Amino acid sequence: MVMSLGSRVFYHVPKPISVQEFAEAVRAACPPRYPGARHTCHRRIGLATSGGVDSMAMAFLFSALRSQNPNFMVGDNPCGGVDAFIVNHKLRDGSDLEAFSVSRELSRLPHIRPHVLDFNWAVLLGSPDIDPRTLPNLETVARQGRYRSLGLKCVKEGIDNLFLAHHMDDQYETILMRLLMGHSRRGLMGMHASKDIPECYGMWRVHQTGFLDLIKGKNPPLTYNVRKREVSQLRRSLLSEMQPDLEFESGDVLPHLEIRPDPSTPAPEEYFADISSVAEDNHTARRGIPELAQLETEHGGIRVCRPLLEFPKDRLIATCEQNSVPWFEDSTNKDPGLTPRNAVRHMVRNYRLPEALQRPAILQMAGRIKDSIREEEEEVRELFDRTEITHFSTNTGTMVIRLPELMPTGGDDLARKRTLASLLLRKLMVPVDANPDLPGLPTLQGPVSRLFPHLATDAYPVVEAGKAFNCGDVLFSPLPANGAPNSRWLLSRTPYPATMPLPSVQWLRKGLPRSEHSGRLVKHNPERRLNTKHWSLFDGRFWIRVHLRLPGIFTVEPWRPADAETFLGERQDLPLKKRLKALLSEYAPGKARWTLPALYYRGTVNWATMDARPGEGKTMLALPSLGIHYPRLPEIVEYEVRYKKVDEDVLDKCKIPHF
């Protein structure tokens, strides 16, 4: 790595990026995520810094912007400074010195606080004996480790916006590389200016989670509370409108008029203390079935933002040169045999490509694709508005839909409508799907013909009409309907295949006897409990956190049919048992109930004496997402359950409260 600073001779001198230009780019790349919230403080932002000219230019621009406007809004909060993260991959000699040099230069910029993040390859690879340089997929593994390190550091520093310094030249290389590799049309849009952090699925607070805890915690950076001053102003305003002839001085208000602020957040739903409370406290008129309070849905996580995508690299160089900001050249970026990106970069810089493959043409193509996809998304939005979601339960992850009719008008309209139907189908699958990866449009062609018979083709005819089928991890089951046949469908998680291991989450409460004493009696301690700070993701759908008061191993696994009669059979109240079965039939019909999370204790529990014998076998304790458990369960374990992030338009259509 070579430090660069000095004069360069240009016949056409690029224009440095102004602070105002950069501020507008930041606003566009990092809009507010929670428009209804009010910020209570400044928040620092994160900057992934390699030491190259792009990240050093962005660090300087953020420093200058913060100096000019200390209250500049970044996302939902004013910017309180920049934490610059230098990832040291430790893959070559001298990387420690290079990271230190970058950190030293960054520390000279006002409002920049550098951090060096050292890669721990032994932890990342699960063994200290593996040399990462021998990995055939080194670039992929390094990318995953890099984003995870950055995500965890952002959480530790209270940051939710991480800025990356990808620029226009990077965008061009990315699209060209994807074009050569045969990516789909959507892949040719290039990098997004803003999106959830990649490579961090399942990491609590890092990926699509944490906002609820953030605003419910002590001194939250955002709030939905209304200020007392704002309430007073509203009272005076209303009184002035009601009695315009009266002059109100401070505190001179009508005694009978009182306006109170709304509560900041809905109180957490009270989970049922036991099965009887389900039957007694939550009746509905619908066949006497208890109505379940929806689980809270997650939101938040780290967002990556790329404000430099509209700026070419030569303008970043000009910015650094004009402001005497040094940068560091990484020689490995010039080795065409090291990575596919290096090969594409070498080709672009050393060969004259056909005009159709040069930067202006490629970026124009990406722009046209973006416009086309934006139009498609608007049409899908209209189809979604016409779709009925008659039921969606976050307690069970099931959804009942009634699809709109789609009739082709001839010509190319059939292909276009099949594409729109595929996009609509994918949108409806996401809230139920346990897989984080969206299904590809080609895999949805068969289901489109089943669900929209008028769109069937010779290549994808209607097969087994009116029968249930799987698509990815979602099971589509037809329901009786008064209207068109097969217009109502139940969407649920597919049953677990026998050939695959079942999903599970495990917690250990220390204090177990030695293995040779397995089966020895252990007592619960109601005065002490093990608090698990972080939530665990079960089956890609349910986030679960437990507080343990009993030594032993607790697990969450799919509810098994063998446990159903044991768990339900111990209930002596026959009407109560019938209502419970009716609840399951309503919210988790058929095989869907065997995909629900169940809480187990590895051993046996005596509910009369509240002691246990850890060892072989499992004792089922609860169905956490339904709030069903033994009456005395909180004496040995407490649980909290939330559902994964769901798109706001789905929640709005289902009238499910959210932030």
N, C-alpha and C positions, 0 to 999 in steps of 0.2 A: 504494500500500500504506500503510495507516494503522495505527500502533501503538495497541493497546488495552490499557488497564489501569484499573480503577476499579470503583466500586460499581454494581451493577445492582439494581433493585428487582423482587423476585419475590413473588407471592402464594403460590406453591408453590415453595419453595426446593429445588433439586436437591441431592442429597447428593454431596459430593466423593468421588472414588475413593480408597480407603485403599491404603496400600502392600501390605497383606496381600492385598486383593482383586486388586491388580495382579500380585502374585507368583504367585497361583494361575492367573491368566489367561495369564501368560507360560509357566508349566509346561505348560498345556494346548495352547498354540499352538506350542510349541517343544520337543517331546519329544526324547529322545536318538535319534540316527540309527544309532549303532553300539553297541548295548547290550553287546556282548562286549569292547569296548575299555576301557582304563583311561586316564584323563587324566593327563598329566604336568605340566600347568601351567595357569594361567589364560589365557583368550583374550578378546580384546576383541570386542564386537559392533558392528554397524552400525545406524544409524538414519537413514532418509531423512527430511529435515526441510525443510518448506516455510516454516516460521515461523508457520503457522496455529495456532489454538488446540489442534487435535488433536495435532500433532507436538510442540508446546511442552509440553503436558501430559504426553505420553509421555516426553519428555526429562527432565522434572522427576521423574516417577515412577521412572525407571531410576536417576537420580541418588540419590534417597532410598533406593531398594532396595539399591543398592551400598553406601551409607553404613551402612545397618542391618545388612547381611549381606555382608561382602566375599567370602564363599565361596558365594554363591548360584549354583546350577547353572542354566546356560542351554544347553540342548541337551546336549552331551557334556562340556562344560568349565565350571569356575567362571568367572563373569563378571569380566573384568579391567578393565572400563571401557567407555565408549561413544564410538565415533567417529560424530559427527553430520555427515551429508553434506548440504550446501545446494547444490542444483543451480541454477545461474544460466543460464537459457535465453537471455539476451541478446536478447529479443524486443521490449523496450520501453525507453524512456529511463528512467534511474534504477534499472535492475535491479542494477547493480554496488553502488550505495549500499544498496539493500534487502538484498542478500546479506550485505554487511558488517555491517549492523545486526543481522540475525538471528544471525550468527556471534558478534558481541560479546555479545549476551544469553545465548547458549548457553555461552560461555566462563565465565560467572559461576556456572554450576552445577557443583558438585563432580563429578569423575570424567567430565565431558563434554569431549571434544576435537573442536572444530568444524573442518570442511574445506569450502571453497567450490570447487565443481566448475564451471568455466566451459565452456559449450557451444562446441564448434568446429564451426560449421555447414558450413564449407568442407570439412572432412574427412568429416563425416556425409553431405553431399550430393554429394561428389565433385567439387565445383567452387566456387571463390570468387565466381563471377559470379551465383549463384542467391540471390535474396532469399527467405529461408524464409517470410516473412510472406505471400508470394504463393502458397504451396503450397495446393492444394485439400484435401490430407490432412495439414495441419499437425499436428493433434492426434495422428494416428497416428505420423508421423515423429518428433515430439517425444517421444512415449512410448517408442519404440524407442531413440532416442538416450539418453534419461534412464536407462533400465534398463541399457543397455550401459556407460554411464559409471559408474553405481553398481557394476555387477558387476566391472569392471576395478579400480576403487578398492578394493573389498572384497578382491580377490585381492592387491593390492599391500600392504594393511594386515594380511594374514593373517586375514581375517574370513570365516566361512562362514554366519553367520546375520544377515540383513538385516531389520530390523523396519520395517514400514509402519504408519502411524497411522490406517488406515481404521476408522471406527466404525460404530455401528448405523445412523445416518442415511445414511451412505454406502452401506451394504449395502442399505437400503431403496430408495434412488435407483437403485442398480445393477440390482436385480431388477425394479423398475418399468420402467426403461428397456429391459431385455431383453424384458419381457413385451410392451411396446408394439412392439418390433421383431420379434416373432414367434420368439423363441428357443425351442429345444427344452426339454423338461422338465428335462434335466440342467443346462442353462444357468440355469434358474430357482432353482437351489440358492444362487446368489449367489457371492460371493468365498470362497475357501477360507482357513481360518485358517493353513494351512501348505502350501507347494508349492515346486517348483523355480522359480528366477527366470525370468520370461518374456522374450521378445524377444532371447535370447542364445544361440540354437541355434548349434552349431558353434564356440563360443568356448571354447578350452581352459581348464580350471580354473574357468571361470565356470558352465558348464552341464553337469551330470551327469558331471563328470570331475575328476581331480586327487587323489582320495583315496589311490590307490596311491603316487603320488610323495610325498604328504604324510607318510605313515607310514614310508616308506623313506628319507626325507631326514634331515638332521642335526637333532637335538633335536626330534623330532616331538611335536605336542601330544597325540597319542593313541598308545597302544602296546598290543600284544597280548602283550608280555613278562610273565612272572610274576616278581614281586620275589623276591629271595633270602630276604628276611625271611619272605615268605609260604610259600616252600618249606620253610624251617626250621620254621615253625609247623605245616605239614602233616606233616612228618616226625615231630615230637614228638606230634602228635595221633594219627597212625597207630600209633606205638610204644606210646602210652598205651593204645590200644584193644587192641593185640595182647598187651600184658603189663601189665594194670592193677595188678598187685601191686608193680610196680617203680616207683621214683621216679626220674625222669630230671632231672638238672640240666642247665644250659646246656652244650651240647657233648658230653654223655654219651649217645651214640647207638650203636647196634649198627654195627660196622664194615662188615658185609656188606649193609646196607640203604642204598640210594641212590635218591633221587628227583630227577630232573632236570626243570627247566621245559621246556615245549614251546617250540620256536623261535617268535619273534615273528611271522614271516610266512613263508609258503612261499618257498623260493628261486625266483627267476625261472627259467622253463623255459629250458633250453639249446636254442637254435635249431640246426637241423642245419647243420654247417659246409659240407657239400656234398651232392650227390645220393647219393653212395655211403653216407654215414652214415645216410641215411633207410633204405636197404636193410639195412644191417648192424646198426644199433643198436636198431631199434624194431619188431622183428617181432611179430606176433601169430599165434595159431593159426588165425585166420580167413583161410583161403585164402592165407596168406603175405603178406598186405597189411600194410605198415608202419602202425603206429598213431601218429597225430599227437597230440602233447601239446596240450591245449586252450590257446588264447590266454587271457591274463588279460582279465577284463572290467572296464570302467571303472565308477566310482562317484564320488559326491561332488558338488562344485559348490556354488554359493550357493543358500541356501534363504531365501525370503521368508516372514516370519511376521507375522500380524495379531492381536495380543492384545486389541485394543480393540473387536472386532466385537460384543461383548455389552454395550457401554456406549454410551448415547445421548450426543449432542453436549453437551447441557446439563450433564451430569455432568463432562465435560471442562472446560467453561467454569467450573463451580464449583470444580474442582480448581485451575485457574490463579488464580482470584480469591482463594481462601482462602490460597494460598501466595505471593501477590504475584508471580506469573510473568507477564510481559508476552507478548503475542502480536501478530501482524501480520495485518491484513485485506487481502486481495487484491481490488481492485475489479473485476478481470476475471472473478472467479467469479460476479459478479452480473449479467453481461451475458447475457441469455437467447438472444441471437442468435449467440453465439460458438461454443458447443459443444452437442451434444445433452444432455450432463449438465446444463449450465446451464439449458437449456430445461425439463428435468424438474424441476430444483430450483425454478425460478421457478413452475412450475405447482403444485408441492406447497405452496409457501409462500404463494401468493397466491390460491388457489382451494380451495374445499371439495370434495374428491373424494368419490365414492360410498364408502360404508363398506368395500366389498370391495377398494378400491384404497388405503385408508389404511394407515399403517404397521403397526398390529397385525395386520390381516388378511393383508397381503403377507408379513410375516415368519412368521406361522403357516403360511401356504401353503408357504413355503420349507422350514420345519421338517418338514412332512408329506412333502414330496418327498424330503428327505434320508433320512427313515426308510424310505420306500418303496425308494429306491435302495440303501440299506444292506441291506435284505432281498434285493433282486435280487443284490447282490454276494455275499451268503452262498450263494445258490443257484448262482451261477456258480462259486463256489469248490468246491462239491460236484461240479459237472460237470467242473471242471478236475481234481479228484482222480480222477475216473473216466476221464479221458483218458490214453492212453498216449503218451509221447514216447519212441519207441524209438531215436531218434538226434537229436542236436543238435550241430553242429560250429561252434564259433566261428571255426575256420580258414577256413570257406567260407560261413558264414551260411546253412546248410541245416538243415532239420528234417524228421523223419519222424514222423507222428502217426497214432494209431488213435483215431477218435472214438467216443464212447459213443452208444448208440441213444437217441433221443428220440421218445416216442410220445405224441401228444396224447390226452387223455381226453374231449374234447368241450367244447362251450360256448366260454368265453373262454380255455380252456387252450391252444388252438392259438396264439393271438396272444401269450400270455405265454411259451410255449416258444420261439416264433420270436425274441422279444426276448432270452431267455436264450442261445439259440444264437448270435445276433449278437454278444452280449457275449463269449461264449466264443471265437468265431472271431476277434474283434478282439484278444483277449488272446494268442492263439496266433500271430497275424500280427506282433505288435510286435517280437519278437526278430529276425525276418527282414527286416522292412520297412525300406527305405532312406528312407522319408518320415517326418519327425518328427511330422507331424500324424496323429492317429488317424483312421481312416476313419469317416465318419458311419454311424450305424445304417441309414438308408435305403439307402445304397449296398451294404449287405451282404445285402439281402433276396434277390437272385438267387442269390448263393453259398450262402446258407442252404438253399435248396431243392435245390441240387446236392449239398451235403454231408450233408443230413438229408432224404432223400426223403419220409419220413413227415410232414414238416412243410410240404410243398408246398401251394400254394393256387392258385386259378384265376388270381389276379393274378400269381403267381410260380410257374409250373409247373416241373417238372423238364425241362430241355432239355439235349440232348447228354450224356446220362448216360455216365459212364465216360471222359470226355475232359478233357484239361487245359484250364485257363482261368486268366485273370488277374483279380486283384482288387487294384486299386491297383498297388503296386510288388511284389506277391507273386504268384508263379506256383504254382498248385496242379496237381500231376501225380499221377494215380492210380497206385497200385502194386498188384501182385498180392497177394492176401490169402487166407488159408485160411478166414476167417470170412465175415462179410457182405460183399457186393460193395461196392466203392468205400469200404471202411472205412479203408484205409491211404492216406495222401497224403504226397507229398514237397512241402515248402514251400521255395521258393528265390526269389531275387531275379529279377524279370522281365528278360528280355533287353532290352538298350537299343534303343529305337526309332531307326530310321535318320534320322528327322526332327529329333531332338533332339541337342544337343551332348553329347559324352561327358564324364563327370566326370573331373577331373584335378587333381593337386596338383603344384606345381613348386618346385624349390629351385635357387638359383644359387650356385655356388662361384666367387668372384672370382679373377681371374688369367687370364681368357680373353684371347687376342690380339684385336686390333681386327678389326672385321667384314671388312675387306678382306684380312685374313690368315687368314680362316676356312679350316680344313683344315691349319693348321700344327700340328706335333707339340707336345703338352703332356705333362708328366711328373707322375706322382703323387708326393706327399710323405708318406711313412709316418710322419714325425715330427710333422706338423701336421695338424690336422683342423678343419673348421668344425662346431662344435656348435650344433645348433638346440635352443634351450631348450624350445620349445613343440611340442606335437604338432599334426598337421594331420589333419582329418577327411576321409576319402575315401569318397565315395558314401554318406554317412550311416551307415556301418557300421564302418569300420576306422579307428582312430587310428594314424597312422604318424609316426615321427620318424627322421631320418637324420643321419649324421655323415659329412661329405664330406672326402676326401683328394685329390681330383682336380679341377682347374679344369674348369668346364663347367656345363651345365644337366642336372639330373636330374629326371625326372617319374615320377609314379605314375599309370597309366591302366589301363583294363580290358584284360585279356589278349586279344589278337587271334588269331583262327585262323591268320592268315598267319604269325604268329611261332612257332606251336606246333612245326611241323616243324623250323624253324631251331634253336629252343632245344633241343628234344629230339633232333634229328637229329645234333647234334654229339657226342652221347654214344655212344662206341664199344662200350660193354658192352651187348649186346643183351638179356640177362636183366635187367640193371638198368633198361633202358628199358621193358621189359615190366612190371616191378614198379611203375615210376613211373606208367605208364598205368593200371595196376590201382588205384593209390592215387587217381588222379583219378576213375576210374569209381566208386570207393567213396564218396569225400567230395564230389565235384563232378560228378555225372553229367550227361550231356546238355549242354544249353546253359548250365547253371549255372556251368561252368568259365570261360565267357567273361565272367562278371561278377566274376571274381577280380582283385584288384589285382596289377599287374605293374610292376616297376621298370625304367625305361629310362634310357639315356644318349643325349643328343642328339649323335650323332657315331658314330665307330667306335672300338673298343677292341682293342688287340693284347694278348692274354692272355699271350703268351710274354715280351714286353718290358715289359708293364705301362705302356704309354703309350697315348695316345689322340689322335684327330684330331677336334676338335669341328667341327660343320658340319651338313650335310644328312643326313637319315636318322636312324634310331634303332637303338640296340643294346639288345636285351632283356637284363637282368642277373639278374633273380630273380622268383620268385613269393613275395613276403614273407610272406604269411599262412600258406603251407605250409612256410616255412623252406627253400625250394629255391633254390639259387643256384650260380654258378660257384665252384669251390674257392678261387680267389684274390680273390674279390670284396671281402672285408674290407680288402684293401690299398688300395682306392680308395673304398669307401663301406660303412658299416655301417648297419643299419636295426633298428628296434624296432617291433613291431606289437601292438596291443591291439584288443579288440572293444568295441563300444559298450556302454553300460549295459543290463543285462538284469535283469528282475524276479527277485528272490531265490527266489520259489517255483518259477520255471522252472529256475533253476540247481540248486535242491535236488532237484527231480524228476529232473533229468539227472545228479545226483551230480557236479556241476562245482564245485570249491572256490571259495570267495569269502569276503570279509570280512563 
